[in-house]
Amino acid sequence: MKEHAINKEAAFMKELIVFGEDYNRHPSSSQHIVNTLQHQFASIQWINSIGLRKPSPSPRDLARIREKLRNALTVTPCRDDLPPPFPVIHPLVWPLAEHPLLRWFNQLSVRRQLARKRHLRVVWAALPSAVDYLDALQADVVIYYCGDDFSGLAGVDHTRVKQMEERMAKRADLILCASPALVGKMSQLSPQNTHLLRHGVDFHRFAAPQPDPYPPAPSPTQGRYKVGFYGSLNQWLDQTLLCELAAARPEVDFHLIGRRDCESPLLDACDNIKFHPPVPHQHLAQYVQHWDAALLPFVDNAQIRACDPLKLREYLAAGCPVISSNFPAARQYPCLVSVATSQQDWLDAIDAFCHLSQQHRLQYRKTARQHMVNESWDMRGDTVLTLINSILEEKQTCLPEFSII
C-alpha cells in the first residue's frame, strides 16, 4: 500500500513557481516551507517581491527602486551568505500597476525570465498582487499563502489589496493561513478551500548549543542582565513601552537586532538600549540562547492581532524565556510565554526571568524544546505536500484532460 502511494505521488511531475518576499532578505515563512519541498518538485523558480505599495518619491522608496534595478541587472550575493537552492528571479515590474499597458509589461517581464513550462505548474502566491500574473503563467494549481493581514499593513492601498485578495480567493485551489484570525477572514471568501497552517521553526538550528557572542563580564558581580528582540525595527514595535522599561530597569541591557525601518528617537535616548545590525538567520540562535529573556513588545493593531511571529517559536526552540504583549499568537503557550498587559507585568516578568536559578532555567529550556520539536518546518512542508497532491488527484478525477507525466 505504501509503495502504491509513493508511485501515485511520483506520477504527478510538477514544478513550482513562488511569488514571495525577496529571497534571503529576511527568511520568510514561504522560504522556510519551500526549502523543505525542493526535492518534491522537478523544478522551483522563486520570483522576488512584486510589491504591495505604489512607489513614492520618498528616500526609502527611491533606495528600494535602485536596489531592485541593481538586483535585476547584476548577480548579487545573498544576505544570509547561503546560495539559494533554485533560481531566484528579480522581476522588473511596476507595483500595483493599474494601466493595462503597464500590467501587460509586468506580465511579459516575469514570463520572459521564467523557464518554459514542462510539468504541471503549481503557483505559490504569498502576495495577493500575484493574481495579475496567473493567466500569463498557465497555472494548473494556485495556492494563496496568507501569512499576514495585508489590509492592516501601513502604507498599503487597502482598497486595491482587498480587491486583489478577493480575486485571488476565487482563483485559488488552496488558501493557507498562518493564524486563526486570517482563517476567519479568508473563510468568508472561500470557506471550502481555506486551511490553517501555522508557522514552524528550524528546530535543530535554534536548539543546538551555540557559543556566547557577548564579551565576558569583568567579574560575576559586574555582569549585566540581557533581554532582547530581533527583527526589523518598525512601526509595530512599541517604542514607548521599551523606553519606559529601559528607564525602569537600568541594570538590564535591551538588545535590539535588525534593520531600522523607522525613526526611533525615544530609543536612541536610552543608554541601556543597544542597537545591533541585522544578523544572518543561521547565527541568531547564539544571541537569543544567551539572553535572560526574549521580547515581543508589539503595539495593539489589526496586523499584530492576526500575526503569528516566526521569532516566537525560534525564541522557544532556543530555550529562552519569552515575554510578550497581549495578542492571540502569544497565548498559544501559556506555560512558556509571559503575556504582559501592563508596564508592571512587563517589569515583573523581566525581574523573574533575570533572576531564574540555573535549575529553573534548564527546566524551562527542556520544556520549551519539548513543545517545539513537533513544530518543525519539515512537518509544515509535509502538510503542504499532502494538500497539493490531494488537489492534483481531485483535478485528475474531475478533468480527464488534466494531464500527468
Buried (B, 14 or more C-beta within 10 A) or exposed (E): EEEEEEEEBEEBBBBBBBBBBBBBBBBBBBBBBBBBBBEBBEBBBBBBBBBBBBBEEEEEBEEBEEBBEEBBEEEEEBBBEEEBEBEBBBBBBBBBBEEEEEBEBBBEBBBEBBEEBEBBBBBBBBBBBBBBBBEBBEBBBBBBBBBBBBBBBEEBBEEBBBEBBBBBBEBBBBBBBBBBBBBEBBBEBBEEBBBEBBBBBBBEBBBEEBEEEBEEEEEEEEEEBBBBBBBBBEBBBBBEBBBBBBEEBEEBBBBBBBEBEBEBEBBEEBEBBBBEEBBEBBBBBBBBBBBBBBBBBBBEBEBBBBBBBBBBBBBBBBBBBBBBBBBBBBEBBEEBBBBBEEEEBBBBBBEBBBEBEEEEBEEBBEBBBEBBBEBBBBBBBBBBBEBBBEBBBEBBEEEEEBEEE
